[in-house]
């Protein structure tokens, strides 16, 4: 019920529904009637039921409750319940989140375009989940510090980050809340916050926690659009992290289920996810072949080789479509970045980084194949990776204008390109470009050694020793190329092409 201000007339005039003309002690009617003029100047309110407007604003907050009547018959009664208690702090936080996702915000700093559509759904859920509230508060504070160019987060941001981690830990201990959409969303927000606070040395891996939540809740169909958007955003980073972190384990069928959530066959990005989801288990098997060859039979080695060849054949047309889409955008949006509209810049950035992502996946497939086979095929795969490394370098030079957030994933792709290329001149150029993008992840902090020194393929360790493994760079970078923004980007592409 909300109070609506009414007139300040006296009680007698209000009862007669006449305008009160009192200017001093009594109105003309009360003087003529010789009665006291009571109530003039007092503010009164009429109270109005806001149930219908609340149900429209919070469509999920008014559940149907079943009540037992005197006659022991069941009757449905709609209970109007607020999704949250009114709070100025929550309202301010919602406003801050919304302001960072407006279409007017450049893609260089845009949260939704760079980290997933699920962020649009968070404001309406604030006030219902303590851990989510605190994670959202950290996101706003950390993003503000990052966009202001601060090399280190403020003390206030770090305090909020610590409080959010404690709230998440308490939530995970709760058997009711530990598998909800809000808890999974909290994990995602804290992963994003690690980029802004530059927490690259922490041993915590939020995607490992997310995989445990998915295991606990089961790989069920999304319960609502909010959960669907979370899973669409989560699947890519988690699959990439699983390539080098064996704590994330799913069967091949489970990976396929995760990859096909909300799959739209008309969009190429979904096909990229299906191919990517096959790599974690193939990498694990290839690692055993390299590190423990005496325990692996020839039939198992041939099986892995044949699966990799089949995956490469399946992936080739996918990569071709990514390349054609990128080349079309280059022809359509010719000219410098400053001459493009913001819609055109968003489309150009997204298609460019998706092509770089696609090239990285292809290089990784070749990388695994080249290290478990011997002969001319291995030589061909190495040369093919060198060629794709140069293409990634060209993409990085084209996307540098979208720094810091729009192209932050290029640190991941350039590190892979530096390991895969055999051309020393290309490697030097990649090193130089990597140092530029690396500032967006580490600020001005120096990282020890060059990419070539910090990353190599080790047959003793049996995995690609890229900079990702020790710094959790993958967790910090891969959101920008694995979020499900296809319908949004497609609409912008059509509008920008007109």
Order of alpha helices (4+ residues) and beta strands (2+ residues): beta-alpha-alpha-beta-alpha-beta-beta-alpha-alpha-alpha-alpha-alpha-alpha-alpha-alpha-alpha-alpha-alpha-alpha-alpha-alpha-alpha-alpha-beta-beta-alpha-alpha-alpha-alpha
